[in-house]
Amino acid sequence: MIKSFLFLLLLPMFLSCSVAVPSCGQEKIKAAIVMNDSEGPKAMAAGGLEEMLDKAGCEIKDISKVQLTDEEKRQYGAWNKEVLGSKHVGQLIAQNRKDECLIIGLLTNCTDLLGMLAGLQHLNPGESPSAPDLRNLQRKGLAGIKPLRVGLVYLDAHADFNTPETTLSGMLGGMPVAISAGICLTRLRLKAGLDPALPTKYIVFGGLRDVDPLEQELLDRSQCEFLTVTDIRTQSTEIDRQMKRLSRLTDLVYVHVDMDVLDPAEVKGHPLTSPEGPTSSELAAAIEKMFTHPKAAAIGIASLPFGERDKDGISLRAAYLLIEGAVRGIKKR
């Protein structure tokens, strides 16, 4: 009798406590933004990104910007300089703690994939490093930390799986996935801080439509897997299957977007568009589905048309829609 009376007496307190706890959909999602020092990332940051994230239910933890030293700016080689910027992207990413926030990369081009993966490999598992520790980490180039296993969903009209031996264009931007997988240009991969290389079974391509013949041979010999444009447009069950597979194999998953994966109507200023891509709404819905999986940790947006190449702001709005998709997915977990 006394126990029943005490339960009735305390019941209102329990009910009030339960009401006070916000649901997952009401909580603010922390977001850490890392941006390279180039015009595309600056356009994304300045076009209303913070306001968009606030409306979407995000609290911005910080915005970190890459800054090359004077010595680095004087170093030789266009490829070398690109990777130096990517290396700094990785160092800024690595300052964040695993599972603490959504990491958003505002990237120059797909070469920044190397830095994103390197930084995610070395996310800080504990407290954020002190300033002296961070300087030591930067001098080491992210070495000395047990790497996390990172899965990759690569959304691009192109596979970027060429090597210097197979490329038709000679562009470094057509090689970053192959570099990340340890197939070529080992020195550049290590300079970016990506070590070990990704096993190809950790890689899923999405939206491919333009693959070089010898590049296709490399893909055929790999363990990479694929999401078709139809999978993306219909948000097929293959998306969940691939995310579950990557989640079993890896510690976290990075979703990388080259804006040329979209229908050319939304990226008119992109120099490498390919027909029959998904719309930004379709891709955002697919990304939302990916980010309902708890191991999806970061999204990167690369190669945004800006300025005169995006006078009407269509490409910028498309990029924001993709980021919103990631946020919506997290809120559904």
C-alpha positions as CSV (number, residue, x, y, z in Angstrom):
1,M,0.0,0.0,0.0
2,I,2.8,2.4,1.0
3,K,4.7,1.5,-2.2
4,S,1.7,2.2,-4.3
5,F,1.1,5.6,-2.6
6,L,4.8,6.6,-3.1
7,F,4.6,5.6,-6.8
8,L,1.5,7.8,-7.3
9,L,3.2,10.6,-5.4
10,L,6.3,10.5,-7.6
11,L,4.6,9.8,-10.9
12,P,4.2,13.5,-11.9
13,M,7.9,14.0,-11.3
14,F,8.8,11.1,-13.6
15,L,6.4,12.4,-16.3
16,S,7.8,15.9,-16.1
17,C,11.3,14.6,-16.5
18,S,10.4,12.6,-19.5
19,V,8.8,15.6,-21.2
20,A,11.9,17.7,-20.6
21,V,14.1,15.3,-22.5
22,P,14.0,16.4,-26.2
23,S,13.5,13.8,-28.9
24,C,16.3,13.2,-31.4
25,G,14.5,15.3,-34.0
26,Q,14.5,18.3,-31.7
27,E,18.1,18.2,-30.7
28,K,20.6,20.4,-32.4
29,I,23.1,18.5,-34.5
30,K,26.7,19.7,-34.1
31,A,28.4,20.5,-37.4
32,A,32.1,21.1,-37.9
33,I,33.0,22.8,-41.2
34,V,36.4,22.5,-42.9
35,M,37.0,24.6,-46.0
36,N,40.0,24.7,-48.4
37,D,41.4,28.1,-49.4
38,S,39.9,28.5,-52.9
39,E,37.0,30.2,-54.5
40,G,34.5,27.3,-54.6
41,P,34.7,26.7,-50.9
42,K,34.5,30.4,-50.2
43,A,31.4,30.7,-52.3
44,M,29.7,27.9,-50.4
45,A,30.7,29.4,-47.0
46,A,29.5,32.9,-48.0
47,G,26.3,32.1,-49.7
48,G,24.2,31.5,-46.6
49,L,25.5,28.1,-45.4
50,E,25.3,29.1,-41.7
51,E,21.7,30.2,-42.0
52,M,20.8,27.1,-43.9
53,L,22.3,24.8,-41.3
54,D,20.6,26.8,-38.5
55,K,17.2,26.3,-40.1
56,A,18.0,22.6,-40.7
57,G,18.6,22.2,-37.0
58,C,22.4,22.4,-36.8
59,E,24.7,24.1,-34.3
60,I,28.0,25.0,-35.9
61,K,30.8,23.8,-33.7
62,D,33.5,25.6,-35.7
63,I,34.5,26.7,-39.2
64,S,38.2,25.9,-39.9
65,K,40.0,27.3,-43.0
66,V,43.1,26.0,-44.7
67,Q,46.0,28.3,-44.7
68,L,49.2,27.4,-46.6
69,T,52.5,28.7,-45.2
70,D,54.7,31.0,-47.3
71,E,57.2,28.2,-47.6
72,E,54.4,25.8,-48.9
73,K,53.3,28.4,-51.4
74,R,56.8,28.4,-52.9
75,Q,57.1,24.7,-53.3
76,Y,57.4,23.3,-56.8
77,G,54.8,21.3,-58.8
78,A,51.1,21.9,-59.3
79,W,50.2,18.4,-58.1
80,N,52.4,18.8,-55.0
81,K,50.7,22.1,-54.1
82,E,47.2,20.6,-54.5
83,V,48.1,17.8,-52.1
84,L,49.6,20.3,-49.6
85,G,46.2,22.0,-49.4
86,S,44.5,18.6,-49.0
87,K,47.0,17.7,-46.3
88,H,45.8,20.8,-44.3
89,V,42.2,19.8,-44.8
90,G,43.1,16.5,-43.1
91,Q,44.8,18.1,-40.2
92,L,41.8,20.3,-39.5
93,I,39.4,17.3,-39.8
94,A,41.5,15.4,-37.3
95,Q,41.0,18.0,-34.6
96,N,37.4,16.7,-34.2
97,R,36.4,13.8,-32.1
98,K,34.8,10.6,-33.4
99,D,31.0,10.6,-33.2
100,E,30.9,14.2,-31.9
101,C,29.5,16.0,-34.9
102,L,28.7,15.9,-38.6
103,I,31.8,16.9,-40.5
104,I,31.2,19.0,-43.6
105,G,34.1,19.5,-46.1
106,L,33.9,22.5,-48.5
107,L,36.4,21.3,-51.1
108,T,38.3,22.7,-54.0
109,N,38.1,19.6,-56.2
110,C,38.3,15.8,-55.8
111,T,42.0,15.9,-54.9
112,D,40.8,17.0,-51.5
113,L,39.4,13.5,-51.1
114,L,42.9,12.5,-49.8
115,G,42.8,15.0,-47.0
116,M,39.3,14.2,-46.0
117,L,40.1,10.5,-45.7
118,A,43.3,11.1,-43.9
119,G,41.6,13.4,-41.4
120,L,38.8,10.9,-40.8
121,Q,41.4,8.1,-40.3
122,H,42.9,10.1,-37.5
123,L,39.9,11.7,-35.7
124,N,40.7,12.3,-32.1
125,P,39.2,9.5,-30.0
126,G,39.3,11.5,-26.7
127,E,39.5,15.1,-25.7
128,S,40.4,17.7,-28.3
129,P,44.2,18.2,-28.5
130,S,45.9,21.1,-26.8
131,A,47.6,23.7,-28.9
132,P,51.1,22.2,-28.4
133,D,49.8,18.7,-29.1
134,L,48.1,19.9,-32.3
135,R,51.3,21.5,-33.5
136,N,53.1,18.3,-32.9
137,L,50.4,16.4,-34.8
138,Q,50.7,18.8,-37.8
139,R,54.5,18.4,-37.9
140,K,54.1,14.7,-37.9
141,G,51.6,14.9,-40.8
142,L,49.0,12.9,-38.8
143,A,51.4,10.1,-38.1
144,G,51.6,8.2,-34.8
145,I,47.8,7.7,-34.3
146,K,46.1,4.4,-34.8
147,P,44.0,4.9,-37.9
148,L,40.3,4.3,-38.1
149,R,38.9,2.3,-41.0
150,V,37.1,4.7,-43.3
151,G,34.5,3.6,-45.9
152,L,33.9,5.8,-49.0
153,V,30.8,6.5,-51.0
154,Y,32.0,8.4,-54.0
155,L,29.3,10.3,-55.9
156,D,30.7,11.4,-59.2
157,A,30.0,11.2,-62.9
158,H,33.6,10.0,-63.2
159,A,35.3,7.2,-61.3
160,D,38.6,9.2,-60.8
161,F,40.2,5.8,-60.7
162,N,42.9,6.5,-63.4
163,T,46.6,6.3,-62.9
164,P,49.4,8.1,-64.8
165,E,49.6,5.1,-67.0
166,T,45.8,4.9,-67.9
167,T,44.7,8.5,-67.9
168,L,43.5,10.1,-71.1
169,S,43.4,13.7,-69.7
170,G,46.6,13.7,-67.6
171,M,44.6,15.4,-64.8
172,L,45.4,14.7,-61.2
173,G,41.7,15.2,-60.5
174,G,41.0,12.0,-62.4
175,M,43.2,9.9,-60.1
176,P,42.3,10.6,-56.4
177,V,40.3,7.4,-55.7
178,A,43.1,5.3,-57.3
179,I,45.6,7.2,-55.2
180,S,43.5,6.7,-52.0
181,A,43.3,3.0,-52.8
182,G,47.2,2.7,-53.0
183,I,47.2,2.0,-56.8
184,C,49.5,4.9,-57.8
185,L,51.3,8.0,-56.6
186,T,52.2,6.7,-53.2
187,R,54.3,9.8,-52.3
188,L,51.4,12.1,-52.8
189,R,49.1,9.9,-50.7
190,L,51.5,9.8,-47.8
191,K,52.1,13.6,-48.1
192,A,48.4,14.1,-47.6
193,G,48.6,11.9,-44.5
194,L,46.5,9.0,-45.8
195,D,48.1,5.8,-44.5
196,P,47.1,3.0,-44.9
197,A,45.5,3.2,-48.3
198,L,41.8,2.2,-48.5
199,P,41.1,-1.4,-49.5
200,T,38.9,-1.3,-52.6
201,K,36.2,-3.2,-50.8
202,Y,35.7,-0.1,-48.7
203,I,34.7,1.9,-51.8
204,V,31.3,2.4,-53.3
205,F,30.8,4.5,-56.4
206,G,27.5,6.2,-57.2
207,G,26.3,7.8,-60.4
208,L,29.1,6.9,-62.7
209,R,28.5,7.7,-66.4
210,D,31.9,8.5,-67.9
211,V,34.7,6.0,-67.4
212,D,37.8,5.7,-69.5
213,P,38.5,2.3,-71.1
214,L,41.7,1.5,-69.2
215,E,40.2,3.0,-66.0
216,Q,37.4,0.5,-66.4
217,E,39.9,-2.3,-66.5
218,L,41.2,-1.2,-63.1
219,L,37.7,-1.1,-61.7
220,D,36.9,-4.5,-63.1
221,R,39.9,-6.0,-61.2
222,S,39.0,-4.2,-58.0
223,Q,36.6,-5.0,-55.2
224,C,34.8,-1.7,-55.5
225,E,31.0,-1.8,-55.6
226,F,28.5,0.5,-57.3
227,L,25.2,2.4,-57.0
228,T,23.6,3.2,-60.4
229,V,21.9,6.5,-61.3
230,T,18.6,4.5,-61.1
231,D,19.5,3.4,-57.5
232,I,20.0,7.1,-56.6
233,R,16.8,8.3,-58.4
234,T,14.6,5.7,-56.7
235,Q,16.4,5.5,-53.4
236,S,16.6,1.8,-53.9
237,T,17.3,-0.8,-51.3
238,E,20.8,-1.1,-52.7
239,I,21.7,2.1,-50.9
240,D,20.9,0.5,-47.5
241,R,22.6,-2.7,-48.5
242,Q,25.8,-0.9,-49.4
243,M,25.7,1.3,-46.2
244,K,25.2,-1.8,-44.1
245,R,28.1,-3.6,-45.8
246,L,30.4,-0.6,-45.3
247,S,29.3,-0.3,-41.7
248,R,30.3,-3.9,-41.0
249,L,33.7,-3.4,-42.6
250,T,34.7,0.1,-41.3
251,D,34.6,2.4,-38.3
252,L,32.9,5.3,-40.2
253,V,31.8,6.3,-43.7
254,Y,32.6,9.4,-45.7
255,V,30.2,10.5,-48.5
256,H,32.0,12.5,-51.2
257,V,30.2,14.5,-53.8
258,D,31.6,16.0,-57.0
259,M,29.0,18.4,-58.3
260,D,29.3,17.0,-61.8
261,V,27.4,13.9,-60.6
262,L,24.2,16.0,-61.0
263,D,22.1,16.6,-64.1
264,P,24.0,19.2,-66.2
265,A,21.1,21.6,-65.9
266,E,22.0,22.2,-62.3
267,V,25.8,22.5,-62.9
268,K,26.0,24.4,-66.1
269,G,29.3,26.0,-65.2
270,H,31.0,22.8,-64.4
271,P,33.6,21.9,-67.1
272,L,33.1,18.1,-66.9
273,T,29.3,17.6,-66.9
274,S,27.9,14.3,-68.1
275,P,24.2,13.8,-69.3
276,E,21.6,11.8,-67.5
277,G,22.6,12.5,-63.9
278,P,20.2,12.6,-60.9
279,T,18.7,15.9,-59.8
280,S,19.8,17.5,-56.6
281,S,16.5,16.6,-55.0
282,E,17.0,12.9,-56.0
283,L,20.6,12.8,-54.8
284,A,19.7,14.6,-51.5
285,A,17.0,12.0,-50.8
286,A,19.6,9.2,-51.4
287,I,22.2,11.0,-49.2
288,E,19.5,11.3,-46.5
289,K,19.0,7.6,-46.6
290,M,22.8,7.1,-46.3
291,F,23.0,9.3,-43.2
292,T,20.3,7.4,-41.4
293,H,23.1,4.8,-40.9
294,P,25.0,5.8,-37.7
295,K,28.5,5.3,-39.2
296,A,28.0,8.0,-41.8
297,A,30.2,10.7,-40.3
298,A,31.1,13.2,-43.0
299,I,30.0,14.8,-46.3
300,G,32.3,16.7,-48.7
301,I,31.2,18.9,-51.6
302,A,33.8,19.4,-54.3
303,S,34.0,21.3,-57.6
304,L,31.2,23.8,-57.2
305,P,30.7,26.2,-60.1
306,F,30.8,29.7,-58.7
307,G,30.8,33.4,-59.7
308,E,30.1,33.9,-63.4
309,R,29.7,30.1,-63.8
310,D,26.7,30.1,-61.4
311,K,25.1,33.5,-62.0
312,D,21.7,32.3,-61.0
313,G,22.9,30.4,-57.9
314,I,21.4,27.0,-59.0
315,S,24.6,25.1,-58.3
316,L,25.0,26.7,-54.9
317,R,21.4,25.8,-53.9
318,A,21.9,22.3,-55.1
319,A,25.0,21.9,-52.9
320,Y,23.1,23.2,-49.9
321,L,20.3,20.7,-50.6
322,L,22.8,17.8,-50.5
323,I,24.1,19.0,-47.2
324,E,20.6,19.3,-45.8
325,G,20.0,15.7,-46.9
326,A,22.8,14.6,-44.7
327,V,21.4,16.5,-41.7
328,R,17.9,15.1,-42.3
329,G,19.3,11.6,-42.3
330,I,21.1,12.1,-39.0
331,K,17.9,13.4,-37.4
332,K,16.1,10.2,-38.4
333,R,18.5,7.9,-36.6
